[in-house]
Amino acid sequence: MWCFFLDLKAEKRGNAFGIKKSKMIYLEGFHSMAHMAQGMKQEGTPTDENGKMPFTEHLAELRKRLIICFAGIGVGFAIAYSFKETLFVLLMHPLKGAMAPGQKLIYTGLPEAFFVYIEVSFFGGILFAAPLLLFEMWLFIAPGLYKNERRFLLPLLVLSCFFFAGGVLFGYSVVFPYAFKYLLGFESDLVQALPSMREYLTLATTLLIAFGFIFQLPLVMTMLSRFGIVTPRFLSKNRKYAFLLSFVVAAIVTPTPDVVNQCLMAGPLVILYEVSIVGAKIFGKKRIKQEDQEAEKPHASDAEEN
């Protein structure tokens, strides 16, 4: 009788031990799977034991993003080429307003018009594919950034596009009409202007890209202030040198030597410099210290409660 009870107790202990062991195995497997999922920075991307992507995987990811970007540019190029003449007429609108009635652009080589339309379609394809390009670039760099870096970089990327578009529109609608009217003013009974398609496309695209990059000044100064390289006080103190440099840059960028066009370019640069000072005061290094202190306060309160 006692042997029967002993065997029954032993059997219960064995079952309990087996259940406990199975629970331990299950929990261990669950934690290992959670650890592996946490080490995956992107779905379908293998990581090493430290949770980092190998160099070959970075190259594979870069290759994937570049293929998508080139495919997007190709589709945009095909769309833009279908109405290439409309795009070129839109691009030469400031020059057309300054030209005499009935005057036209010329091309001096047989394939010149064809290659000009190819270039216009290429720039149009990049413009059409710009949202896709920015999205793919963000997908490539975002997994390697910390949360606070992503919170700072994403608005910076959006504002960079906004300022670049503002610079292009400013050069196209404000500077170009006055500049081309001044340059065509040298025509006389002995001299006739014969602008070619190639020359105008090269001049227009170069200046528009330059205007777009110049309008990035507030973002550049804000980033330098964010990293502690410059301070709002330094920018305010050297304002007079910045104004002088603005007129120097305007004299280099504008296609004409007259004072009116230089002022049209230097004026926005001065305004952008003042915007840079405001941005440096708002998003400077002191703001970073305040954010770090605010982030440390909850941790300190938790430590006191414990």
C-alpha positions as CSV (number, residue, x, y, z in Angstrom):
1,M,0.0,0.0,0.0
2,W,2.8,2.4,0.9
3,C,4.7,1.5,-2.2
4,F,1.6,2.4,-4.3
5,F,1.5,5.9,-2.7
6,L,5.2,6.3,-3.1
7,D,5.1,5.4,-6.8
8,L,2.1,7.8,-7.3
9,K,4.0,10.7,-5.7
10,A,7.1,9.9,-7.8
11,E,5.0,9.9,-10.9
12,K,3.4,13.3,-10.0
13,R,6.9,14.7,-9.2
14,G,8.1,13.5,-12.6
15,N,5.2,15.0,-14.4
16,A,5.7,18.3,-12.6
17,F,9.4,18.3,-13.4
18,G,8.6,17.6,-17.0
19,I,6.1,20.4,-17.2
20,K,8.5,22.8,-15.5
21,K,11.3,21.8,-17.9
22,S,9.0,22.2,-20.9
23,K,8.0,25.7,-19.7
24,M,11.7,26.6,-19.3
25,I,12.5,25.4,-22.8
26,Y,9.5,27.4,-24.1
27,L,10.5,30.6,-22.3
28,E,14.1,30.2,-23.4
29,G,13.0,29.8,-27.0
30,F,10.6,32.8,-26.7
31,H,13.4,35.0,-25.3
32,S,15.8,34.0,-28.0
33,M,13.2,34.7,-30.7
34,A,12.5,38.1,-29.2
35,H,16.2,38.8,-29.1
36,M,16.6,37.9,-32.7
37,A,13.6,40.1,-33.7
38,Q,15.1,43.0,-31.8
39,G,18.4,42.5,-33.6
40,M,16.6,42.8,-36.9
41,K,16.7,46.4,-37.9
42,Q,14.8,45.8,-41.0
43,E,12.5,43.0,-42.1
44,G,14.3,40.3,-44.0
45,T,17.7,41.8,-43.2
46,P,20.1,39.4,-41.4
47,T,22.2,40.7,-38.5
48,D,25.2,39.4,-36.6
49,E,25.4,38.5,-32.9
50,N,25.8,42.1,-32.0
51,G,22.6,43.1,-33.9
52,K,24.5,44.9,-36.7
53,M,24.3,44.3,-40.4
54,P,27.4,42.9,-42.1
55,F,29.1,45.1,-44.7
56,T,28.0,42.8,-47.5
57,E,24.4,43.3,-46.4
58,H,24.9,47.1,-46.5
59,L,26.1,46.8,-50.1
60,A,23.1,44.5,-51.0
61,E,20.7,47.0,-49.4
62,L,22.4,49.9,-51.3
63,R,22.2,48.0,-54.5
64,K,18.5,47.4,-54.0
65,R,17.8,51.0,-53.3
66,L,19.9,52.2,-56.3
67,I,18.0,49.8,-58.6
68,I,14.7,51.2,-57.5
69,C,15.9,54.8,-57.9
70,F,17.3,54.2,-61.4
71,A,14.0,52.5,-62.3
72,G,12.0,55.5,-61.0
73,I,14.2,57.9,-63.0
74,G,13.7,55.8,-66.1
75,V,10.0,55.9,-65.7
76,G,10.1,59.6,-65.1
77,F,12.3,60.1,-68.1
78,A,9.8,58.2,-70.3
79,I,7.0,60.4,-69.0
80,A,8.9,63.6,-69.5
81,Y,10.1,62.7,-73.0
82,S,6.5,62.4,-74.1
83,F,6.0,66.2,-73.7
84,K,9.7,67.3,-74.0
85,E,8.8,70.4,-76.1
86,T,6.4,71.6,-73.5
87,L,9.0,71.3,-70.8
88,F,11.6,73.2,-72.8
89,V,9.1,76.0,-73.7
90,L,8.4,76.3,-69.9
91,L,12.1,76.5,-69.2
92,M,12.7,79.2,-71.8
93,H,9.7,81.3,-70.7
94,P,11.8,84.0,-69.0
95,L,14.0,84.3,-72.1
96,K,11.0,84.4,-74.4
97,G,9.5,87.3,-72.5
98,A,12.8,89.3,-73.0
99,M,13.2,88.4,-76.7
100,A,11.8,90.5,-79.6
101,P,8.5,89.3,-81.1
102,G,9.2,86.5,-83.7
103,Q,12.7,85.8,-82.4
104,K,13.5,82.2,-81.9
105,L,16.3,80.0,-80.4
106,I,18.6,78.3,-82.9
107,Y,20.7,75.2,-82.9
108,T,24.0,75.1,-84.8
109,G,24.5,71.3,-85.0
110,L,22.2,68.7,-86.5
111,P,21.9,66.5,-83.3
112,E,21.9,69.5,-80.9
113,A,18.1,69.8,-80.6
114,F,17.8,66.0,-80.0
115,F,20.4,66.0,-77.2
116,V,18.9,69.1,-75.6
117,Y,15.5,67.4,-75.5
118,I,17.2,64.3,-74.0
119,E,18.7,66.4,-71.2
120,V,15.5,68.3,-70.6
121,S,13.7,64.9,-70.3
122,F,16.4,63.6,-67.9
123,F,16.0,66.6,-65.6
124,G,12.3,66.2,-65.8
125,G,12.6,62.5,-64.9
126,I,14.6,63.3,-61.8
127,L,12.0,65.9,-60.8
128,F,9.1,63.4,-61.3
129,A,11.0,60.7,-59.4
130,A,12.2,63.1,-56.6
131,P,9.6,61.8,-54.0
132,L,10.7,58.2,-54.7
133,L,14.4,59.1,-54.5
134,L,14.0,60.8,-51.2
135,F,11.9,57.9,-49.8
136,E,14.5,55.3,-50.8
137,M,17.3,57.4,-49.4
138,W,15.4,57.6,-46.1
139,L,14.8,53.9,-46.0
140,F,18.5,53.3,-46.5
141,I,19.8,55.7,-43.8
142,A,17.0,55.6,-41.2
143,P,17.8,52.1,-39.8
144,G,21.3,53.2,-38.8
145,L,20.1,56.3,-36.9
146,Y,19.1,56.8,-33.4
147,K,15.6,57.9,-32.5
148,N,16.6,61.5,-31.8
149,E,18.7,61.6,-35.0
150,R,15.7,60.5,-37.0
151,R,13.5,63.0,-35.3
152,F,16.0,65.8,-36.3
153,L,16.9,64.6,-39.8
154,L,13.5,63.9,-41.3
155,P,12.3,67.6,-40.9
156,L,15.7,68.7,-42.1
157,L,15.2,66.7,-45.3
158,V,11.8,68.1,-45.9
159,L,12.9,71.7,-45.3
160,S,15.9,71.1,-47.6
161,C,13.6,70.3,-50.4
162,F,11.4,73.3,-49.6
163,F,14.3,75.7,-49.6
164,F,15.8,74.2,-52.8
165,A,12.5,74.6,-54.6
166,G,12.2,78.2,-53.3
167,G,15.7,79.0,-54.7
168,V,14.8,77.6,-58.1
169,L,11.5,79.5,-58.2
170,F,13.2,82.7,-57.1
171,G,15.9,82.4,-59.8
172,Y,13.3,81.5,-62.5
173,S,10.7,84.1,-61.8
174,V,12.6,87.0,-60.4
175,V,16.3,87.0,-61.5
176,F,16.0,85.5,-65.0
177,P,13.6,88.1,-66.6
178,Y,15.7,91.0,-65.5
179,A,19.0,89.3,-66.3
180,F,17.9,88.2,-69.8
181,K,16.4,91.6,-70.6
182,Y,19.7,93.2,-69.7
183,L,21.8,90.8,-71.8
184,L,19.6,91.1,-74.8
185,G,19.7,94.9,-74.5
186,F,23.1,94.9,-76.4
187,E,21.3,94.3,-79.7
188,S,21.6,97.0,-82.2
189,D,21.5,97.6,-86.0
190,L,24.9,96.0,-86.2
191,V,24.6,93.3,-83.6
192,Q,21.9,90.6,-83.4
193,A,21.5,88.1,-80.6
194,L,21.2,84.4,-81.7
195,P,21.0,82.4,-78.5
196,S,21.2,78.6,-79.1
197,M,19.3,75.9,-77.4
198,R,22.4,74.3,-75.9
199,E,23.8,77.5,-74.5
200,Y,20.5,78.5,-72.9
201,L,19.9,75.0,-71.3
202,T,23.4,75.0,-69.8
203,L,23.1,78.5,-68.5
204,A,19.6,78.0,-67.1
205,T,20.2,74.7,-65.4
206,T,23.5,75.8,-63.9
207,L,22.0,79.0,-62.4
208,L,18.8,77.3,-61.1
209,I,20.8,74.6,-59.3
210,A,23.1,77.3,-57.9
211,F,20.1,79.3,-56.6
212,G,18.7,76.1,-55.1
213,F,21.9,75.3,-53.2
214,I,22.4,79.0,-52.1
215,F,18.9,78.9,-50.4
216,Q,20.2,76.0,-48.2
217,L,22.1,78.6,-46.1
218,P,19.7,78.6,-43.1
219,L,19.7,74.9,-42.9
220,V,23.5,74.7,-43.0
221,M,23.9,77.4,-40.4
222,T,21.3,75.7,-38.2
223,M,23.2,72.4,-38.4
224,L,26.5,74.1,-37.6
225,S,24.9,75.7,-34.6
226,R,23.3,72.4,-33.6
227,F,26.7,70.7,-33.6
228,G,28.3,73.6,-31.6
229,I,30.6,74.8,-34.4
230,V,29.0,78.3,-34.6
231,T,26.8,80.2,-32.1
232,P,24.0,82.8,-32.6
233,R,26.3,85.4,-31.0
234,F,29.1,84.6,-33.5
235,L,26.6,84.9,-36.4
236,S,25.2,88.2,-35.1
237,K,28.7,89.6,-34.4
238,N,29.9,88.9,-38.0
239,R,26.7,90.1,-39.7
240,K,28.6,92.9,-41.7
241,Y,31.0,90.4,-43.1
242,A,28.2,88.1,-44.1
243,F,26.4,91.0,-45.9
244,L,29.6,91.8,-47.8
245,L,30.1,88.1,-48.7
246,S,26.4,88.0,-49.9
247,F,27.1,90.7,-52.5
248,V,30.3,88.9,-53.6
249,V,28.4,85.7,-54.1
250,A,25.6,87.5,-55.9
251,A,28.2,89.1,-58.3
252,I,29.6,85.6,-59.1
253,V,26.3,83.8,-59.4
254,T,24.2,86.3,-61.4
255,P,24.9,86.2,-65.2
256,T,25.0,90.0,-65.5
257,P,27.3,92.6,-64.0
258,D,24.6,95.2,-63.4
259,V,23.8,96.3,-59.9
260,V,20.1,95.6,-60.1
261,N,20.5,91.9,-60.6
262,Q,23.2,91.7,-57.9
263,C,20.9,93.4,-55.4
264,L,18.1,91.0,-56.5
265,M,20.4,88.1,-55.5
266,A,22.1,89.7,-52.5
267,G,18.8,90.7,-50.9
268,P,17.5,87.2,-50.4
269,L,20.9,86.1,-49.1
270,V,20.8,88.8,-46.4
271,I,17.3,87.7,-45.4
272,L,18.4,84.0,-45.4
273,Y,21.3,84.9,-43.1
274,E,18.9,86.5,-40.7
275,V,16.7,83.4,-40.8
276,S,19.9,81.4,-40.0
277,I,20.5,83.4,-36.9
278,V,16.9,82.7,-35.7
279,G,17.3,79.0,-36.5
280,A,20.5,78.9,-34.6
281,K,18.9,80.4,-31.6
282,I,16.0,78.0,-31.6
283,F,17.8,74.8,-32.5
284,G,21.3,75.5,-31.2
285,K,23.4,73.5,-28.9
286,K,21.8,74.9,-25.8
287,R,18.5,73.5,-27.0
288,I,20.2,70.0,-27.2
289,K,21.4,70.4,-23.5
290,Q,17.8,71.3,-22.4
291,E,16.4,68.3,-24.2
292,D,19.0,66.0,-22.6
293,Q,18.2,67.4,-19.2
294,E,14.5,66.9,-19.7
295,A,15.2,63.3,-20.8
296,E,17.2,62.7,-17.7
297,K,14.5,64.0,-15.3
298,P,12.2,60.9,-15.6
299,H,15.1,58.6,-15.0
300,A,16.1,60.5,-11.9
301,S,12.6,60.4,-10.5
302,D,12.4,56.6,-11.2
303,A,15.6,56.1,-9.4
304,E,14.4,58.1,-6.4
305,E,11.1,56.0,-6.3
306,N,13.1,52.8,-6.3
